[in-house]
C-alpha cells in the first residue's frame, strides 16, 4: 500500500497548468513541522518540505481556494519522477500525488475563502504528463 497523510502549511501559492491533453494539474509545496525535545530538554522544531501534485477537479479546487501559509490536510501517494536540472544533470524527485485535501485554517484567518473545501479523486492520473510539469 502506498499512502501518505500530511498536515502542514503551504509554502507558496498553488500553480495550475494544463497538460497537452487538457488535464488540470496544480502544484504547491507543503511544510510539515514536528516539535521534539533535545537531550538537554530544549524545544526543537524540524520541518520537512513536500512537493504536492493534484490532478483534475482536485487541482482546480486547490488552485481556487488554497493560498500560501494556509494549513491543510493532504492524503495521497508517493510518486517519483526523473528530470534534468538547469545544469543538465539527471535527478530524481519524490512528490506526493494528492487524492484528498481538506482546509484546516479557520475561516476567520482566511481572506474570502470558505472554512472547508474538500476534494477527492479516484481517477488515475496521467503519469506521463509529470515529466512535462516539473517543480
C-alpha positions in Angstrom: 0.0 0.0 0.0 1.3 3.4 -0.9 -0.5 6.1 1.2 0.7 9.2 2.9 -1.2 11.6 5.3 0.2 15.1 5.8 -0.9 18.2 7.8 1.2 21.3 7.1 1.3 24.8 5.7 1.5 25.9 2.1 5.0 27.2 1.3 3.8 29.0 -1.8 0.6 29.8 -3.7 -0.6 26.9 -5.9 0.4 27.0 -9.6 -2.1 25.4 -12.0 -1.4 24.4 -15.6 -2.9 22.0 -18.1 -1.3 19.0 -19.8 -1.3 18.9 -23.7 -4.4 16.7 -23.3 -6.2 19.4 -21.3 -6.0 17.8 -17.9 -5.7 20.3 -15.0 -2.6 19.9 -12.7 -1.9 22.1 -9.7 1.4 22.0 -7.8 2.5 23.6 -4.5 4.9 23.0 -1.6 3.8 21.9 1.9 5.9 22.4 5.1 5.3 19.8 7.7 6.8 20.5 11.1 7.5 18.3 14.1 8.3 19.5 17.5 10.5 17.5 19.9 12.9 18.0 22.8 16.6 17.7 22.6 18.5 15.5 25.0 19.1 18.7 27.1 15.3 19.4 27.2 15.3 22.3 24.7 12.4 22.5 22.3 13.4 21.9 18.7 11.4 22.1 15.5 12.1 20.1 12.4 10.4 21.0 9.1 10.2 18.8 6.1 9.1 20.0 2.7 6.9 18.1 0.3 6.0 18.7 -3.4 2.3 18.2 -3.8 0.7 17.5 -7.2 -3.1 17.5 -7.6 -5.0 16.5 -10.8 -8.3 17.2 -12.4 -11.1 18.5 -10.2 -8.9 18.4 -7.1 -6.3 20.5 -9.0 -8.9 23.2 -9.7 -10.2 23.2 -6.1 -6.7 23.6 -4.7 -5.9 26.4 -7.1 -9.1 28.2 -6.3 -9.1 28.0 -2.5 -5.5 27.5 -1.3 -3.0 30.2 -0.5 0.5 30.4 0.9 0.6 29.9 4.7 -2.8 28.1 5.0 -2.9 24.8 6.9 -4.2 21.8 5.0 -4.6 18.1 5.3 -3.4 16.2 2.3 -3.9 12.5 1.6 -2.2 10.9 -1.3 0.5 8.6 -2.5 4.3 9.0 -3.0 5.4 9.1 -6.6 8.9 9.5 -8.2 9.8 11.4 -11.3 13.1 12.0 -13.2 14.0 15.4 -14.6 17.1 17.2 -15.9 18.2 20.2 -13.8 19.4 23.6 -15.1 23.0 22.2 -15.3 21.9 19.2 -17.4 22.2 16.7 -14.5 19.7 13.9 -14.3 17.9 13.9 -11.0 15.0 12.2 -9.3 12.3 13.9 -7.2 9.8 12.5 -4.7 6.3 14.0 -5.0 3.0 13.4 -3.2 0.1 12.9 -5.7 -2.9 14.2 -3.7 -6.1 12.2 -3.7 -7.8 14.3 -1.0 -7.5 17.8 0.5 -9.1 19.4 3.5 -8.6 23.0 4.5 -7.7 23.4 8.2 -7.1 27.2 8.5 -10.0 28.7 10.4 -12.4 30.8 8.4 -11.6 33.9 10.5 -7.9 33.6 9.4 -8.7 33.3 5.7 -9.4 36.0 3.2 -12.7 35.3 1.5 -12.4 31.5 1.4 -14.8 29.0 2.9 -13.8 27.3 6.1 -13.8 23.9 4.5 -13.3 22.7 0.9 -12.6 19.1 0.4 -11.8 17.1 -2.7 -11.2 13.6 -3.7 -10.3 12.0 -6.9 -10.4 8.3 -7.7 -9.4 8.8 -11.3 -5.9 7.6 -12.1 -3.6 10.4 -13.1 -1.8 10.6 -16.3 1.7 9.9 -15.0 3.2 10.5 -18.5 2.4 14.2 -18.0 4.5 14.6 -14.9 7.7 15.0 -16.9 6.2 17.9 -18.7 5.5 19.8 -15.5 8.5 19.6 -13.1 8.5 21.7 -10.0 
